[in-house]
Amino acid sequence: MFLCAQRAVREFVRRGVRPEISHAAGKIICMSSVHEIIPWAGHVNYAASKGGVKLFMQSLAQELAPQKIRVNSIGPGAIQTPINRAAWETQEALDSLLTLIPYGRIGVPNDIGKAAVWLASDESDYVNGQTMFVCGGMTLYPEFAKGG
């Protein structure tokens, strides 16, 4: 993430703002996770790395804002991909997973794609240094929905 951002920033600065293309000189979208704010026992390495992504993104956003370069993150929740197949491939596993998702469905890759398109567009021009959680409400701590 650091090396890609470094290269992108050099190019964005070289080009500058091109109003016919965008209000910003560039946009960087980091990939994080709901686990940048939700602890995950047994997966300390993963959660810690996503916490690092959050502060990397926010620090970079703060540093680059004067140059009109926006930096944000997407924080997916459970997305139906091969990496977490065991969590959704059987009805029993899916039912268990859905207890963590108030919206009642697992996400699909297109959900993340739509968020990325919006963050890369001028429609989100005033959004900088934020994580957009695309998670069906996982960050709402659903176990507290009925009083904890």
C-alpha positions as CSV (number, residue, x, y, z in Angstrom):
1,M,0.0,0.0,0.0
2,F,2.8,2.4,0.9
3,L,4.8,1.8,-2.3
4,C,1.7,2.0,-4.5
5,A,0.6,5.2,-2.8
6,Q,4.1,6.7,-3.1
7,R,4.2,6.1,-6.9
8,A,0.6,7.4,-7.3
9,V,1.3,10.6,-5.4
10,R,4.4,11.4,-7.5
11,E,2.2,11.1,-10.7
12,F,-0.7,13.0,-9.2
13,V,1.6,15.9,-8.2
14,R,3.3,15.8,-11.6
15,R,0.0,16.1,-13.4
16,G,-1.7,18.5,-11.0
17,V,-5.4,19.2,-11.0
18,R,-7.0,18.8,-14.4
19,P,-10.5,20.4,-14.0
20,E,-11.7,18.9,-17.2
21,I,-11.2,15.5,-15.6
22,S,-11.7,16.0,-11.9
23,H,-11.8,18.5,-9.0
24,A,-8.9,16.5,-7.4
25,A,-5.4,15.9,-8.6
26,G,-5.9,12.3,-7.6
27,K,-7.7,9.8,-5.4
28,I,-6.2,6.9,-3.4
29,I,-8.5,4.2,-2.1
30,C,-7.1,1.8,0.5
31,M,-8.6,-1.6,1.3
32,S,-9.2,-2.1,5.0
33,S,-11.8,-4.2,6.8
34,V,-14.5,-3.9,9.5
35,H,-11.7,-5.2,11.7
36,E,-10.0,-1.9,11.7
37,I,-12.5,-1.1,14.5
38,I,-13.9,-4.5,15.5
39,P,-11.4,-6.6,17.6
40,W,-11.0,-10.2,16.4
41,A,-9.6,-12.6,19.0
42,G,-7.5,-15.3,17.4
43,H,-6.8,-13.0,14.4
44,V,-4.7,-10.4,16.1
45,N,-2.3,-10.1,13.1
46,Y,-5.2,-9.3,10.7
47,A,-7.0,-6.8,13.0
48,A,-3.7,-5.0,13.8
49,S,-2.8,-4.7,10.2
50,K,-6.2,-3.2,9.4
51,G,-5.8,-0.7,12.2
52,G,-2.5,0.2,10.6
53,V,-4.2,0.7,7.3
54,K,-6.6,3.1,9.0
55,L,-3.9,5.3,10.4
56,F,-1.8,5.1,7.2
57,M,-4.8,6.3,5.2
58,Q,-5.7,9.1,7.6
59,S,-2.2,10.3,7.9
60,L,-1.7,10.3,4.2
61,A,-5.1,12.1,3.7
62,Q,-4.0,14.8,6.1
63,E,-0.6,15.2,4.4
64,L,-1.9,15.3,0.8
65,A,-5.2,17.3,1.2
66,P,-3.4,20.6,0.4
67,Q,-2.3,19.1,-2.9
68,K,-5.9,18.2,-3.7
69,I,-5.2,14.4,-3.4
70,R,-8.0,12.6,-1.6
71,V,-7.2,9.4,0.4
72,N,-10.0,7.1,1.7
73,S,-10.5,3.4,2.6
74,I,-13.2,0.9,2.0
75,G,-13.8,-1.4,5.0
76,P,-15.6,-4.5,3.8
77,G,-17.5,-6.8,6.1
78,A,-18.3,-10.4,5.1
79,I,-18.1,-10.5,1.3
80,Q,-18.8,-13.7,-0.6
81,T,-15.4,-14.5,-2.0
82,P,-13.3,-17.7,-2.1
83,I,-11.1,-16.5,0.8
84,N,-14.0,-17.0,3.3
85,R,-15.9,-19.8,1.6
86,A,-16.1,-21.8,4.8
87,A,-18.1,-19.0,6.4
88,W,-20.9,-19.2,3.8
89,E,-20.7,-22.4,1.8
90,T,-23.1,-24.4,3.9
91,Q,-26.5,-23.2,5.2
92,E,-25.4,-23.8,8.8
93,A,-22.2,-21.7,8.3
94,L,-24.2,-18.9,6.5
95,D,-26.9,-18.8,9.2
96,S,-24.1,-18.4,11.8
97,L,-22.5,-15.6,9.8
98,L,-25.8,-13.8,9.3
99,T,-26.1,-13.4,13.1
100,L,-23.3,-10.8,12.7
101,I,-24.9,-8.9,9.8
102,P,-28.0,-6.9,10.8
103,Y,-29.0,-6.3,7.1
104,G,-29.5,-10.1,6.7
105,R,-27.3,-10.9,3.7
106,I,-23.7,-11.5,2.9
107,G,-22.0,-8.9,0.7
108,V,-20.9,-9.6,-2.9
109,P,-17.8,-8.1,-4.7
110,N,-20.1,-5.7,-6.6
111,D,-21.0,-4.0,-3.3
112,I,-17.4,-3.1,-2.9
113,G,-17.0,-2.1,-6.5
114,K,-19.9,0.4,-6.3
115,A,-18.3,2.0,-3.2
116,A,-14.9,2.3,-5.0
117,V,-16.5,3.9,-8.0
118,W,-18.2,6.5,-5.8
119,L,-15.1,7.3,-3.9
120,A,-13.1,7.7,-7.1
121,S,-15.7,10.1,-8.5
122,D,-16.2,13.8,-8.0
123,E,-19.5,12.9,-6.3
124,S,-17.4,12.2,-3.2
125,D,-15.2,15.3,-3.6
126,Y,-15.6,16.4,0.0
127,V,-14.8,13.0,1.4
128,N,-11.2,12.7,2.6
129,G,-9.6,10.6,5.3
130,Q,-12.6,8.3,5.9
131,T,-13.3,4.6,5.9
132,M,-16.5,3.7,4.2
133,F,-17.7,0.5,5.8
134,V,-19.6,-1.7,3.3
135,C,-20.7,-4.3,5.8
136,G,-24.4,-4.7,6.1
137,G,-24.2,-3.2,9.6
138,M,-21.5,-5.5,11.1
139,T,-19.9,-2.4,12.7
140,L,-23.2,-1.8,14.6
141,Y,-22.3,-4.6,17.0
142,P,-25.5,-6.6,16.4
143,E,-25.2,-8.6,19.6
144,F,-26.3,-5.3,21.4
145,A,-29.4,-4.9,19.2
146,K,-31.7,-6.3,21.9
147,G,-30.0,-4.6,24.9
148,G,-26.8,-6.6,25.0
